[in-house]
Amino acid sequence: MELFYRVGFHELVADILTLIGERELSSKNALERTFRRVSGKDREKARGLAHAYVFEIEKWRAKIDFIANSVLKGSRIEELEPYLANLIRIGIFEMKFRGTPPGIATDSVVRVVKERYDLSRAKFVNALLREAEAFDVDAALKKLREKDRLEYLSIKFSHPRWYVEYAVEVLGYENAVRLLLSNNRPQRYYVRVNPLKMDVDSLRDYLEDHGVRTARTPVDDVLKILDYRTPVARLEWYRQGKFVIQDLASAYVAHVLEPEPGERILDLAAAPGSKTFHVAHLMENTGEIVAVDYSLERLSRMKEKMKLLGIKNVRLVHADGQNFRDRERFDRIILDAPCSSSGTYRQFPEVKWHFNEEKIRRVINVQRNMLRNAYENLRDGGEMTYSTCSIRIDEDEENVLFAINRVGLELLDYDFSWGDRGFLEVGDKVFRAWTHRHDCNSFFIAKMKRG
C-alpha cells in the first residue's frame, strides 16, 4: 500500500486510537485530523481500512483488553503507555478478530515497537502477543461466567461494567442481553428528505433506481435503508443536499416540537445541527431559529451544511447553552442535551470508554443548568422538547422531574405515535426508543411547556 506519511499503517491506526483515548475525540474527528497528513495514491483505500480497524477495535476493546490482561504479568494494559497499549490492541485484534495469521500480526506490531521504542520493549510485546495467540478466550469466558455473570456480559459483549449493570437493572437480564447484542450489530442507516428540494416519494424512487432498497418508517419524512449497492453518502442527491443521513429517533424530535412557520425557535445545544436543520425545513425557511453551541469548529461545519441544504432562517451563535440569553423570549426551544451518549454505541463505539459515573454526574449538572436556562428563555405558554441519546433514567426521567419540581416547567401529555414509554411517575408521558426494539439509537424525548 503506497502512502506518504511519517509512519506506516499500524502506526497510523495507533495514532488515531491514541487521539480518541487521550482527547476523547470521536473516531470520525480523529480519523479526519490524522488523514490531513496523509497523501498518496492509496490514501482513500488506507482511510477506509483504518476506519474499519478503529471502529472494530473500539467496539471490542473490553474483550481485547481482557485477552491482554489475562497474559500480562505484573501490570495491566491500561497502565501501559497509551500508544504502546494501542499497538498491542491492534495485534490482538488482527489475530483474534480479523483472522490475520498470528505470526504476521505479531511481526507487524513488533517491527513498529522496535522502531518506536527499543529492543527490550519489542521482546516484551513479542512475548505478550505469542501468549495471546495461545490464549483460549472461550474457556476463560466460561470460567468468568461461573464467577461473575455481569462481568462476563461486560467482556463478552464489550461494554462498560456500569452499562451492563444499568441495563440489567432497568430492562431485566434477557432484554439487557438483547440490547448488548443489538449494540454490536452493524449500524442501521436512515435518510430524511429535504422538503425544500424534494418530496419523500421522489427520494424513495431515486434511491430505488440507484440500488438502495428502502422502507417507510413511523416518521413520515424518514426512510429506512434496508440494503444498497452504493453507500448513500456517495450518491449525487446527497451531495446536492436533497436528503440527509439522520437517525430515526433523532428525526422524531422536530416533529414532537411541532414548530409553526414564522415562530422564533431556540436550539440550546445545536451542533452538529441535524435537529436544527429539520426544524428549519418544517418551518419552510420562515421565522428565526437561533442555534447556540459552545464549539466554533462545529458551528463552522453547520454553516457549510446550511448552504448545502438551502437553509436561510438560522442564526448561529457561539455561546454556552447553560447561560445564553437573547433580546426576547422564544416560542419554542429544542434542548437536545449533552449526555453520556449511552444510546449510540452501535453508531459510535468509542463513547463506551469516555464516561464513568463521575463524568456522568458532571454532565447531569450541565443538563440541569440548561433546563433552568431553557425556562428563562421560553415565553409564557411556550413549548420545548428535552431529548437525549441516553438510556439512563438519571439523565432522562429524573431530569424531567427536576424540570417540573425545581424549575417550573409542565410536562405535556404528548401523543407519541411510536416507541415505548418510560419510567418513574412521568413514564407514561415520555418517549423511549431502544436499539434492540426499534432498530435505531436508544433515545429519550419529553415535551414540556412554560405555564
Sequence and secondary structure as in RCSB ss.txt:
>XXXX:A:sequence
MELFYRVGFHELVADILTLIGERELSSKNALERTFRRVSGKDREKARGLAHAYVFEIEKWRAKIDFIANSVLKGS
RIEELEPYLANLIRIGIFEMKFRGTPPGIATDSVVRVVKERYDLSRAKFVNALLREAEAFDVDAALKKLREKDRL
EYLSIKFSHPRWYVEYAVEVLGYENAVRLLLSNNRPQRYYVRVNPLKMDVDSLRDYLEDHGVRTARTPVDDVLKI
LDYRTPVARLEWYRQGKFVIQDLASAYVAHVLEPEPGERILDLAAAPGSKTFHVAHLMENTGEIVAVDYSLERLS
RMKEKMKLLGIKNVRLVHADGQNFRDRERFDRIILDAPCSSSGTYRQFPEVKWHFNEEKIRRVINVQRNMLRNAY
ENLRDGGEMTYSTCSIRIDEDEENVLFAINRVGLELLDYDFSWGDRGFLEVGDKVFRAWTHRHDCNSFFIAKMKR
G
>XXXX:A:secstr
   BSSS HHHHHHHHHHHHHHH   HHHHHHHHHTT BSTTHHHHHHHHHHHHHHHHHTHHHHHHHHHHH SSS
 GGGS HHHHHHHHHHHHIIIII   HHHHHHHHHHHHHHHS HHHHHHHHHHHHHHHH  HHHHHHHHHHH HH
HHHHHHTT  HHHHHHHHHHH HHHHHHHHHHHTS    EEEE TTT  HHHHHHHHHHTTEEEEE SSTTEEEE
EEESS GGGSHHHHTTSEEE  HHHHHHHHHH   TT EEEETT TT HHHHHHHHHTTT SEEEEEES HHHHH
HHHHHHHHHT  SEEEEES TTT   SS EEEEEEE     TT TTT GGGGGT  HHHHHHHHHHHHHHHHHHH
HHEEEEEEEEEEES   GGGTHHHHHHIIIII EEE      SSB  SGGGGGGSEEE HHHHSS  EEEEEEEE
 
